Amino acid sequence: MKFRKKPVVIEAKRWVGVNWNEIRAFMGDTNAKIVNRRIRIMTLEGAMYADENDWIIKGIAGEFYPCKPDIFDATYEVEPE
């Protein structure tokens, strides 16, 4: 069997190494924190890390997780407003 991912509009912010306040405002009151220039994000699967230039995605259930730029670019496109 083959499956197609349902079209879902997501919110995301890119961690560029100097925008912690923007990331923190986006993520709200979570267990995310900076560890050696990476953001540690507590996900449903445990701790994951966003390196500089990674995207941080807000999932459909309000959870957050990091995504590498190449995977993000292959998976998502800008939603027209």
Helices and strands as residue ranges (DSSP letters): E 11-14, H 20-27, E 33-35, E 38-43, E 46-50, E 55-58, E 64-67, H 69-75
